[in-house]
């Protein structure tokens, strides 16, 4: 099948390739627990959901890196105080920073959901949305806005490789 044929065919809905096991977190989850979850599950990000299971945001390793950058800037701004106050201020600043970081939650660094897709939407539509908006993951939502799956750039790449005959249909998820 030619690439231009399989990429526009309506018989390929997102539901055929989406992951139904969706790792989600709450906005109140501490950052440290988020980091452990991402490492333990070997994923690059998670959906943030409200108590009703509706997606309200995403959080990713990129958000954590951006957050660390903000912390680096904040620490740099305290450097003059350390020079004036000496080692006591340096120790106090480290304790303050540790306490402040420990209290940070997912809500502080998450990105709001701006794009989603339905299970019936085509894989081509999902790919176009992801490329046009520089997304690595796209929540799949039902009519009530509840999360029913997630499609990632990896899911789409794997599907394309299978369609082109480069990867067997039983490839590991």
KOLFIMAR-866507 format. One line per field, with one value per atom (N, C-alpha, C): residue in one letter; x, y, z; residue number from 1; atom name. Coordinates in nm, 4 decimals, padded with zeros to 6 digits, m for minus. Atoms other than C-alpha are relative to their C-alpha. Example, Ala and Ser with C-alpha at 12.3 -4.5 7.8 and 13.67 -1.06 7.14 Angstrom:
BEGIN
aa <- c(a  a  a  s  s  s)
X <- c(00.0890  01.2300  00.0900  m00.0820  01.3670  m00.0770)
Y <- c(m00.1190  m00.4500  00.1200  m00.1190  m00.1060  00.1090)
Z <- c(00.0000  00.7800  00.0000  m00.0060  00.7140  00.0730)
i <- c(1  1  1  2  2  2)
at <- c(N  CA  C  N  CA  C)
END
This chain:
BEGIN
aa <- c(x  x  x  x  x  x  x  x  x  x  x  x  x  x  x  x  x  x  x  x  x  x  x  x  x  x  x  x  x  x  x  x  x  x  x  x  x  x  x  x  x  x  x  x  x  x  x  x  x  x  x  x  x  x  x  x  x  x  x  x  x  x  x  x  x  x  x  x  x  x  x  x  x  x  x  x  x  x  x  x  x  x  x  x  x  x  x  x  x  x  x  x  x  x  x  x  x  x  x  x  x  x  x  x  x  x  x  x  x  x  x  x  x  x  x  x  x  x  x  x  x  x  x  x  x  x  x  x  x  x  x  x  x  x  x  x  x  x  x  x  x  x  x  x  x  x  x  x  x  x  x  x  x  x  x  x  x  x  x  x  x  x  x  x  x  x  x  x  x  x  x  x  x  x  x  x  x  x  x  x  x  x  x  x  x  x  x  x  x  x  x  x  x  x  x  x  x  x  x  x  x  x  x  x  x  x  x  x  x  x  x  x  x  x  x  x  x  x  x  x  x  x  x  x  x  x  x  x  x  x  x  x  x  x  x  x  x  x  x  x  x  x  x  x  x  x  x  x  x  x  x  x  x  x  x  x  x  x  x  x  x  x  x  x  x  x  x  x  x  x  x  x  x  x  x  x  x  x  x  x  x  x  x  x  x  x  x  x  x  x  x  x  x  x  x  x  x  x  x  x  x  x  x  x  x  x  x  x  x  x  x  x  x  x  x  x  x  x  x  x  x  x  x  x  x  x  x  x  x  x  x  x  x  x  x  x  x  x  x  x  x  x  x  x  x  x  x  x  x  x  x  x  x  x  x  x  x  x  x  x  x  x  x  x  x  x  x  x  x  x  x  x  x  x  x  x  x  x  x  x  x  x  x  x  x  x  x  x  x  x  x  x  x  x  x  x  x  x  x  x  x  x  x  x  x  x  x  x  x  x  x  x  x  x  x  x  x  x  x  x  x  x  x  x  x  x  x  x  x  x  x  x  x  x  x  x  x  x  x  x  x  x  x  x  x  x  x  x  x  x  x  x  x  x  x  x  x  x  x  x  x  x  x  x  x  x  x  x  x  x  x  x  x  x  x  x  x  x  x  x  x  x  x  x  x  x  x  x  x  x  x  x  x  x  x  x  x  x  x  x  x  x  x  x  x  x  x  x  x  x  x  x  x  x  x  x  x  x  x)
X <- c(00.0836  00.0000  00.0888  m00.0800  00.1395  m00.0242  00.0153  00.2040  m00.1154  00.1076  m00.0366  m00.1382  00.1275  m00.3141  m00.0294  00.0325  m00.2793  m00.0071  00.0027  m00.2254  m00.1328  00.1246  m00.5620  m00.1222  00.1107  m00.7783  m00.0770  00.0851  m01.0729  m00.0165  00.0174  m01.0636  00.1097  m00.1054  m00.7667  m00.0255  00.0256  m00.9100  00.1094  m00.0977  m00.6908  m00.0189  00.0275  m00.8606  00.0774  m00.0773  m00.6624  00.1438  m00.1409  m00.3253  00.0215  m00.0181  m00.3900  00.0283  m00.0218  m00.2719  m00.1207  00.1158  m00.5662  00.0439  m00.0555  m00.3446  00.0628  m00.0449  m00.3084  00.0495  m00.0559  m00.0811  m00.0437  00.0458  m00.2454  00.0350  m00.0333  m00.1718  m00.0987  00.0832  m00.3547  00.0849  m00.0771  m00.2562  00.0730  m00.0596  m00.1704  00.1184  m00.1105  00.0903  00.1318  m00.1308  00.4320  00.0934  m00.0936  00.7021  00.0882  m00.0874  00.9246  m00.0699  00.0745  00.6502  m00.0209  00.0116  00.5993  00.1269  m00.1280  00.9690  00.0127  m00.0067  00.9571  m00.0954  00.0977  00.6436  00.0502  m00.0493  00.7968  00.1140  m00.1126  01.1111  m00.0497  00.0498  00.9279  m00.0801  00.0846  00.6827  00.0711  m00.0784  00.9535  m00.0797  00.0787  00.7400  00.0540  m00.0484  00.8108  m00.0963  00.0972  00.4942  m00.1262  00.1261  00.1521  m00.1098  00.1142  m00.1941  m00.0326  00.0462  m00.3201  m00.1522  00.1459  m00.6827  m00.0640  00.0768  m00.9495  m00.0650  00.0604  m01.1445  m00.1006  00.0948  m01.3979  00.0690  m00.0737  m01.1226  00.0121  m00.0128  m01.1300  00.1398  m00.1353  m00.7975  m00.0034  m00.0101  m00.7011  00.1390  m00.1345  m00.3337  00.0907  m00.1037  m00.0169  00.1225  m00.1256  00.3134  00.1036  m00.1005  00.6365  00.1394  m00.1392  01.0089  00.0453  m00.0347  01.0390  m00.0458  00.0480  00.8281  00.0924  m00.0926  01.0639  00.1307  m00.1237  01.3673  m00.0217  00.0302  01.2035  m00.0101  00.0127  01.1216  00.1379  m00.1364  01.4843  00.0713  m00.0599  01.5893  m00.0453  00.0517  01.3644  00.0676  m00.0680  01.5215  00.1436  m00.1383  01.8686  00.0043  00.0057  01.7707  m00.0240  00.0299  01.6265  00.1227  m00.1212  01.9413  00.1054  m00.0970  02.1556  m00.0312  00.0397  01.9559  00.0341  m00.0331  02.0410  00.1508  m00.1457  02.4158  00.0523  m00.0518  02.4712  m00.0231  00.0277  02.3093  00.0989  m00.0975  02.5448  00.1349  m00.1269  02.8451  m00.0039  00.0135  02.7140  m00.0097  00.0274  02.5938  00.0909  m00.0925  02.8556  m00.0670  00.0437  02.8109  m00.1354  00.1300  02.5113  m00.1140  00.1049  02.2995  m00.0017  m00.0059  02.4201  m00.0718  00.0670  02.3064  m00.1512  00.1427  01.9723  m00.0675  00.0569  01.9158  m00.0190  00.0130  01.9794  m00.1177  00.1135  01.7313  m00.1317  00.1203  01.4747  m00.0336  00.0214  01.5199  m00.0497  00.0453  01.4835  m00.1456  00.1386  01.1613  m00.0946  00.0852  01.0209  m00.0177  00.0088  01.1021  m00.0868  00.0783  00.9469  m00.1490  00.1413  00.6203  m00.0564  00.0484  00.5991  m00.0859  00.0929  00.3183  m00.0107  00.0166  00.2299  m00.0688  00.0724  m00.0107  00.0929  m00.0942  00.2914  00.0721  m00.0799  00.4543  m00.0762  00.0746  00.1807  m00.0393  00.0523  00.0638  m00.1479  00.1426  m00.3109  m00.0255  00.0384  m00.4795  m00.0529  00.0480  m00.5194  m00.0449  00.0370  m00.5544  m00.0334  00.0365  m00.7255  m00.0664  00.0591  m00.8838  m00.0972  00.0955  m01.1679  00.0509  m00.0448  m01.1224  m00.0329  00.0423  m01.3018  00.0819  m00.0805  m01.0662  00.1066  m00.0989  m00.8193  00.1400  m00.1406  m00.4573  00.0665  m00.0565  m00.3737  m00.0330  00.0391  m00.5669  00.0833  m00.0818  m00.3832  00.1430  m00.1371  m00.0472  00.0115  m00.0030  m00.1304  m00.0067  00.0103  m00.2346  00.1316  m00.1231  00.0795  00.1159  m00.1087  00.3152  m00.0199  00.0268  00.1479  00.0201  m00.0061  00.1552  00.1148  m00.1193  00.4826  m00.0347  00.0450  00.3084  00.0634  m00.0531  00.4570  m00.1074  00.1104  00.1324  m00.1296  00.1296  m00.2326  m00.1055  00.1028  m00.5115  m00.1166  00.1174  m00.7989  m00.1155  00.1091  m01.1248  m00.1333  00.1343  m01.4816  m00.0853  00.0888  m01.7843  m00.0156  00.0110  m01.7898  00.1318  m00.1296  m01.4249  00.0847  m00.0784  m01.3042  00.1069  m00.1129  m00.9726  m00.0312  00.0175  m01.0102  00.1280  m00.1259  m00.6594  00.0952  m00.0999  m00.3497  00.0722  m00.0784  m00.1686  00.1270  m00.1295  00.1999  00.0644  m00.0715  00.4388  00.0600  m00.0526  00.5862  m00.1077  00.1105  00.2439  m00.0190  00.0196  00.2106  00.1173  m00.1182  00.5667  m00.0022  00.0090  00.5201  m00.1047  00.1067  00.1918  00.0459  m00.0496  00.3581  00.0987  m00.0974  00.6429  m00.0711  00.0780  00.3882  m00.0675  00.0684  00.1943  00.0958  m00.0996  00.5120  00.0697  m00.0583  00.6044  00.1361  m00.1307  00.9110  m00.0038  00.0155  00.7724  m00.1186  00.1100  00.5604  m00.1187  00.1197  00.2023  m00.0018  m00.0010  00.2777  00.1086  m00.1100  00.5492  m00.0430  00.0257  00.5749  m00.0357  00.0432  00.3989  00.1007)
Y <- c(m00.1171  00.0000  00.1245  m00.1224  00.3397  00.0869  m00.0844  00.5798  00.0996  m00.0983  00.8405  m00.0647  00.0700  00.5762  m00.0308  00.0392  00.4450  00.1180  m00.1150  00.7875  00.0762  m00.0752  00.9226  m00.0893  00.0934  00.6111  00.0097  m00.0143  00.6538  m00.1275  00.1244  00.2885  m00.0190  00.0059  00.3612  00.1020  m00.0937  00.5256  m00.0091  m00.0077  00.6301  m00.1162  00.1084  00.3614  m00.1275  00.1202  00.0965  00.0041  m00.0083  00.2277  00.0634  m00.0707  00.4229  m00.0978  00.0783  00.2957  00.0214  m00.0104  00.2175  00.0101  m00.0147  00.1973  00.1397  m00.1385  00.5657  00.0287  m00.0403  00.6809  00.1444  m00.1353  00.9811  00.0356  m00.0517  01.1973  00.1113  m00.1113  01.4568  00.1263  m00.1246  01.8231  00.0145  m00.0131  01.7828  m00.0932  00.0941  01.5084  00.0760  m00.0655  01.6182  m00.0347  00.0157  01.6627  m00.1240  00.1148  01.4002  m00.1308  00.1212  01.1377  m00.0106  m00.0002  01.2395  m00.0551  00.0453  01.1856  m00.1517  00.1447  00.8379  m00.0754  00.0635  00.7505  m00.0058  m00.0032  00.8584  m00.0995  00.0937  00.6562  m00.1437  00.1367  00.3481  m00.0523  00.0410  00.3410  00.0136  m00.0220  00.4348  00.0779  m00.0853  00.7114  00.1430  m00.1367  01.0675  00.1030  m00.0948  01.2234  m00.0707  00.0548  01.1739  00.1039  m00.0898  01.3186  00.0425  m00.0505  01.5321  00.0010  00.0130  01.4546  00.0576  m00.0480  01.6012  m00.1206  00.1146  01.3858  m00.0800  00.0714  01.2945  m00.0752  00.0703  01.1538  00.0768  m00.0814  01.4391  00.0606  m00.0544  01.5509  00.1520  m00.1451  01.8987  00.0516  m00.0430  01.9002  m00.1175  00.1007  01.7151  00.0465  m00.0312  01.6975  m00.0948  00.0821  01.5721  00.0267  m00.0222  01.5404  00.1393  m00.1350  01.8620  00.1052  m00.0941  02.0411  m00.0001  00.0096  01.9139  00.0729  m00.0689  02.0439  00.1508  m00.1433  02.3844  00.0488  m00.0366  02.3880  00.0096  m00.0055  02.3076  00.1266  m00.1238  02.6007  00.1176  m00.1073  02.8293  m00.0029  00.0126  02.6904  00.0501  m00.0460  02.7576  00.1530  m00.1458  03.1187  00.0537  m00.0456  03.1539  m00.0124  00.0190  03.0114  00.1041  m00.0997  03.2466  00.1365  m00.1288  03.5420  00.0082  m00.0030  03.4389  00.0084  m00.0021  03.4336  00.1265  m00.1192  03.7989  m00.0069  00.0121  03.7261  m00.0949  00.0943  03.4344  00.0689  m00.0715  03.6615  00.0952  m00.0955  03.9163  m00.0738  00.0669  03.6720  m00.1162  00.1094  03.4028  m00.1362  00.1394  03.0312  m00.0232  00.0192  03.0685  00.0225  m00.0273  03.2252  m00.1107  00.1068  02.9601  m00.1246  00.1177  02.6796  00.0231  m00.0319  02.8524  m00.0015  m00.0033  02.9077  m00.1410  00.1385  02.5382  m00.0690  00.0593  02.4323  00.0559  m00.0625  02.6812  m00.0577  00.0532  02.5594  m00.1436  00.1383  02.1945  m00.0060  00.0000  02.2691  00.0480  m00.0541  02.4767  m00.1012  00.1004  02.2083  m00.1171  00.1126  01.9378  00.0306  m00.0349  02.1305  00.0235  m00.0225  02.1759  m00.1150  00.1009  01.9915  00.0085  00.0083  01.8902  00.1249  m00.1185  02.1861  00.1169  m00.1101  02.4183  m00.0050  00.0118  02.2832  m00.0571  00.0637  02.1149  00.1005  m00.0803  02.2424  m00.0332  00.0306  02.2791  m00.0762  00.0722  02.0497  00.1013  m00.0881  02.2435  m00.0787  00.0847  01.9558  m00.1394  00.1387  01.6191  m00.0548  00.0648  01.3728  m00.1068  00.1047  01.1213  m00.1342  00.1315  00.7444  m00.0251  00.0204  00.7655  00.0816  m00.0840  01.0301  m00.0856  00.0785  00.9074  00.0191  m00.0082  00.8347  00.1170  m00.1129  01.0868  00.1328  m00.1233  01.3560  00.0181  m00.0064  01.2710  00.0412  m00.0325  01.2828  00.1461  m00.1393  01.6171  00.0960  m00.0839  01.7684  00.0013  00.0118  01.6411  00.0739  m00.0664  01.7659  00.1516  m00.1439  02.1054  00.0721  m00.0642  02.1687  m00.0489  00.0488  01.9974  m00.0814  00.0823  01.7407  m00.1382  00.1365  01.4119  m00.0994  00.0853  01.2770  00.0775  m00.0612  01.3410  m00.0812  00.0747  01.2477  m00.0358  00.0452  01.0470  00.0053  m00.0255  01.1593  m00.0465  00.0357  01.0296  00.1263  m00.1148  01.2540  00.0824  m00.0712  01.3461  00.0620  m00.0570  01.4537  m00.0875  00.0921  01.1485  m00.0686  00.0622  00.9912  m00.1474  00.1408  00.6643  m00.0590  00.0480  00.6440  00.1153  m00.1007  00.8243  m00.0515  00.0362  00.8260  00.0838  m00.0674  00.9103  m00.0017  00.0025  00.9878  m00.1383  00.1359  00.6428  m00.0943  00.0835  00.4777  00.0187  m00.0297  00.6502  m00.0510  00.0492  00.5674  m00.1521  00.1465  00.2012  m00.0451  00.0344  00.1879  00.0182  m00.0241  00.3416  m00.1091  00.1049  00.0892  m00.1323  00.1222  m00.1950  00.0079  m00.0176  m00.0539  m00.0134  00.0071  m00.0320  m00.1356  00.1334  m00.3895  m00.0077  m00.0019  m00.2916  m00.0556  00.0472  m00.4163  m00.0941  00.0978  m00.7228  00.0525  m00.0468  m00.6751  m00.0283  00.0346  m00.8340  00.0701  m00.0703  m00.5835  00.0426  m00.0345  m00.5148  00.1466  m00.1388  m00.1998  00.0695)
Z <- c(00.0000  00.0000  00.0000  00.0092  m00.0949  00.1226  m00.1185  00.1953  m00.0103  00.0128  00.0547  00.0142  m00.0144  00.0547  00.1460  m00.1378  00.4081  00.0944  m00.0909  00.5639  m00.0052  00.0095  00.4435  00.0095  m00.0020  00.4728  00.1314  m00.1175  00.7123  00.0807  m00.0759  00.8165  00.1054  m00.1010  01.0432  00.1104  m00.1101  01.3554  00.1060  m00.1087  01.6460  00.0979  m00.0955  01.8579  m00.0314  00.0363  01.6649  00.0511  m00.0415  01.7840  00.1365  m00.1276  02.1029  00.1130  m00.1215  02.4382  00.0897  m00.0895  02.6623  00.1457  m00.1344  02.9694  00.0053  m00.0066  03.0447  00.1410  m00.1288  03.3226  00.0229  m00.0303  03.4823  00.1439  m00.1324  03.7837  00.0337  m00.0434  03.9872  00.0072  m00.0088  03.9988  00.1334  m00.1333  04.3699  00.0236  m00.0180  04.3165  00.0150  m00.0145  04.4500  m00.1171  00.1120  04.1848  00.0187  m00.0251  04.3502  m00.0361  00.0333  04.3124  m00.1506  00.1461  03.9495  m00.0634  00.0549  03.8782  00.0153  m00.0236  04.0349  m00.0927  00.0874  03.8356  m00.1441  00.1377  03.5029  m00.0196  00.0088  03.5739  00.0120  m00.0216  03.7067  m00.1188  00.1129  03.4133  m00.1344  00.1213  03.1585  m00.1051  00.0889  03.0090  00.0057  00.0084  02.9041  00.0537  m00.0503  03.0390  00.0435  m00.0488  03.1914  m00.0168  00.0018  03.1682  00.1425  m00.1282  03.4529  m00.0080  00.0032  03.5387  00.1254  m00.1148  03.7630  00.0684  m00.0716  04.0142  m00.0836  00.0864  03.7419  m00.1143  00.1041  03.5185  m00.1300  00.1211  03.2687  m00.0057  00.0195  03.1242  00.0132  m00.0163  03.2375  m00.0370  00.0351  03.1446  m00.0292  00.0177  03.0622  00.0764  m00.0663  03.2430  m00.0561  00.0664  03.0925  00.0563  m00.0382  03.1406  m00.0428  00.0461  02.9387  00.0994  m00.1018  03.1998  00.1203  m00.1132  03.4691  m00.0299  00.0389  03.2779  00.0046  m00.0018  03.2311  00.1435  m00.1409  03.6035  00.0651  m00.0538  03.6914  m00.0451  00.0495  03.4746  00.0861  m00.0862  03.6810  00.1365  m00.1291  04.0013  m00.0091  00.0175  03.8643  m00.0003  00.0011  03.7959  00.1411  m00.1354  04.1476  00.0900  m00.0810  04.3056  m00.0352  00.0435  04.0992  00.0611  m00.0572  04.2322  00.1489  m00.1431  04.5925  00.0229  m00.0151  04.5273  00.0696  m00.0707  04.6335  00.1512  m00.1438  04.9729  00.0664  m00.0561  05.0242  00.0205  m00.0143  04.9672  00.1186  m00.1110  05.2173  00.1338  m00.1265  05.4839  00.0316  m00.0246  05.4446  00.0006  00.0067  05.5053  00.0675  m00.0666  05.7408  m00.0987  00.0988  05.4648  m00.1054  00.0998  05.2204  00.0506  m00.0572  05.4560  00.0096  m00.0121  05.5243  m00.1364  00.1358  05.1516  m00.0536  00.0451  05.0792  00.0674  m00.0714  05.3482  m00.0532  00.0541  05.2197  m00.1373  00.1338  04.8626  00.0061  m00.0137  04.9695  00.0434  m00.0474  05.1589  m00.1097  00.1049  04.8738  m00.1128  00.1063  04.6148  00.0434  m00.0491  04.8321  m00.0024  m00.0016  04.8421  m00.1393  00.1355  04.4638  m00.0471  00.0496  04.2902  m00.1524  00.1451  03.9352  m00.0556  00.0479  03.9037  m00.0294  00.0200  03.9223  m00.1343  00.1230  03.6062  m00.1184  00.1092  03.3988  m00.1073  00.1103  03.0621  m00.0139  00.0157  03.0119  m00.1304  00.1218  02.7586  m00.1005  00.1056  02.4377  m00.1225  00.1130  02.1931  00.0509  m00.0282  02.2128  m00.1250  00.1165  01.9764  00.0488  m00.0350  01.9761  m00.0520  00.0473  01.9312  m00.1474  00.1393  01.5938  m00.0996  00.0893  01.4518  m00.0684  00.0736  01.1933  00.0574  m00.0392  01.2652  m00.0718  00.0758  00.9929  00.0686  m00.0701  01.1829  00.1268  m00.1224  01.5061  m00.0348  00.0406  01.3276  m00.0411  00.0448  01.1658  00.1189  m00.1204  01.5011  00.0772  m00.0773  01.6691  m00.0684  00.0727  01.3981  00.0006  00.0096  01.3587  00.1330  m00.1314  01.7336  00.0871  m00.0699  01.8314  00.1253  m00.1119  02.0537  m00.0063  m00.0079  02.1714  00.0396  m00.0427  02.3141  m00.0162  00.0239  02.2443  00.0746  m00.0720  02.4846  m00.0921  00.0734  02.3398  00.0996  m00.0933  02.5009  m00.0562  00.0425  02.4924  m00.0073  00.0177  02.4355  00.1276  m00.1280  02.8080  00.0447  m00.0342  02.8036  00.0894  m00.0827  02.9959  m00.0847  00.0683  02.9047  m00.0273  00.0365  02.7138  m00.0588  00.0551  02.5733  m00.0228  00.0365  02.4609  m00.1236  00.1177  02.1295  00.0041  m00.0046  02.1160  m00.1385  00.1282  01.8342  m00.0246  00.0144  01.9013  m00.0546  00.0496  01.8459  m00.1503  00.1422  01.5089  m00.0830  00.0717  01.4042  m00.0114  00.0030  01.4984  m00.1016  00.0933  01.3022  m00.1450  00.1361  00.9951  m00.0413  00.0306  01.0142  m00.0306  00.0260  01.0311  m00.1368  00.1284  00.7327  m00.1173  00.1071  00.5287  m00.0064  m00.0008  00.6161  00.0658  m00.0663  00.8160  00.1405  m00.1363  01.1447  00.0025  m00.0066  01.2159  00.0780  m00.0663  01.3321  00.1498  m00.1416  01.6712  00.0782  m00.0683  01.7664  00.1404  m00.1395  02.1371  00.0125  m00.0268  02.2597  00.0854)
i <- c(1  1  1  2  2  2  3  3  3  4  4  4  5  5  5  6  6  6  7  7  7  8  8  8  9  9  9  10  10  10  11  11  11  12  12  12  13  13  13  14  14  14  15  15  15  16  16  16  17  17  17  18  18  18  19  19  19  20  20  20  21  21  21  22  22  22  23  23  23  24  24  24  25  25  25  26  26  26  27  27  27  28  28  28  29  29  29  30  30  30  31  31  31  32  32  32  33  33  33  34  34  34  35  35  35  36  36  36  37  37  37  38  38  38  39  39  39  40  40  40  41  41  41  42  42  42  43  43  43  44  44  44  45  45  45  46  46  46  47  47  47  48  48  48  49  49  49  50  50  50  51  51  51  52  52  52  53  53  53  54  54  54  55  55  55  56  56  56  57  57  57  58  58  58  59  59  59  60  60  60  61  61  61  62  62  62  63  63  63  64  64  64  65  65  65  66  66  66  67  67  67  68  68  68  69  69  69  70  70  70  71  71  71  72  72  72  73  73  73  74  74  74  75  75  75  76  76  76  77  77  77  78  78  78  79  79  79  80  80  80  81  81  81  82  82  82  83  83  83  84  84  84  85  85  85  86  86  86  87  87  87  88  88  88  89  89  89  90  90  90  91  91  91  92  92  92  93  93  93  94  94  94  95  95  95  96  96  96  97  97  97  98  98  98  99  99  99  100  100  100  101  101  101  102  102  102  103  103  103  104  104  104  105  105  105  106  106  106  107  107  107  108  108  108  109  109  109  110  110  110  111  111  111  112  112  112  113  113  113  114  114  114  115  115  115  116  116  116  117  117  117  118  118  118  119  119  119  120  120  120  121  121  121  122  122  122  123  123  123  124  124  124  125  125  125  126  126  126  127  127  127  128  128  128  129  129  129  130  130  130  131  131  131  132  132  132  133  133  133  134  134  134  135  135  135  136  136  136  137  137  137  138  138  138  139  139  139  140  140  140  141  141  141  142  142  142  143  143  143  144  144  144  145  145  145  146  146  146  147  147  147  148  148  148  149  149  149  150  150  150  151  151  151  152  152  152  153  153  153  154  154  154  155  155  155  156  156  156  157  157  157  158  158  158  159  159  159  160  160  160  161  161  161  162  162  162  163  163  163  164  164  164  165  165  165  166  166  166  167  167  167  168  168  168  169  169  169  170  170  170  171  171  171  172  172  172  173  173  173)
at <- c(N  CA  C  N  CA  C  N  CA  C  N  CA  C  N  CA  C  N  CA  C  N  CA  C  N  CA  C  N  CA  C  N  CA  C  N  CA  C  N  CA  C  N  CA  C  N  CA  C  N  CA  C  N  CA  C  N  CA  C  N  CA  C  N  CA  C  N  CA  C  N  CA  C  N  CA  C  N  CA  C  N  CA  C  N  CA  C  N  CA  C  N  CA  C  N  CA  C  N  CA  C  N  CA  C  N  CA  C  N  CA  C  N  CA  C  N  CA  C  N  CA  C  N  CA  C  N  CA  C  N  CA  C  N  CA  C  N  CA  C  N  CA  C  N  CA  C  N  CA  C  N  CA  C  N  CA  C  N  CA  C  N  CA  C  N  CA  C  N  CA  C  N  CA  C  N  CA  C  N  CA  C  N  CA  C  N  CA  C  N  CA  C  N  CA  C  N  CA  C  N  CA  C  N  CA  C  N  CA  C  N  CA  C  N  CA  C  N  CA  C  N  CA  C  N  CA  C  N  CA  C  N  CA  C  N  CA  C  N  CA  C  N  CA  C  N  CA  C  N  CA  C  N  CA  C  N  CA  C  N  CA  C  N  CA  C  N  CA  C  N  CA  C  N  CA  C  N  CA  C  N  CA  C  N  CA  C  N  CA  C  N  CA  C  N  CA  C  N  CA  C  N  CA  C  N  CA  C  N  CA  C  N  CA  C  N  CA  C  N  CA  C  N  CA  C  N  CA  C  N  CA  C  N  CA  C  N  CA  C  N  CA  C  N  CA  C  N  CA  C  N  CA  C  N  CA  C  N  CA  C  N  CA  C  N  CA  C  N  CA  C  N  CA  C  N  CA  C  N  CA  C  N  CA  C  N  CA  C  N  CA  C  N  CA  C  N  CA  C  N  CA  C  N  CA  C  N  CA  C  N  CA  C  N  CA  C  N  CA  C  N  CA  C  N  CA  C  N  CA  C  N  CA  C  N  CA  C  N  CA  C  N  CA  C  N  CA  C  N  CA  C  N  CA  C  N  CA  C  N  CA  C  N  CA  C  N  CA  C  N  CA  C  N  CA  C  N  CA  C  N  CA  C  N  CA  C  N  CA  C  N  CA  C  N  CA  C  N  CA  C  N  CA  C  N  CA  C  N  CA  C  N  CA  C  N  CA  C  N  CA  C  N  CA  C  N  CA  C  N  CA  C  N  CA  C  N  CA  C  N  CA  C  N  CA  C  N  CA  C  N  CA  C  N  CA  C  N  CA  C  N  CA  C  N  CA  C  N  CA  C  N  CA  C  N  CA  C  N  CA  C  N  CA  C  N  CA  C  N  CA  C  N  CA  C  N  CA  C  N  CA  C  N  CA  C)
END
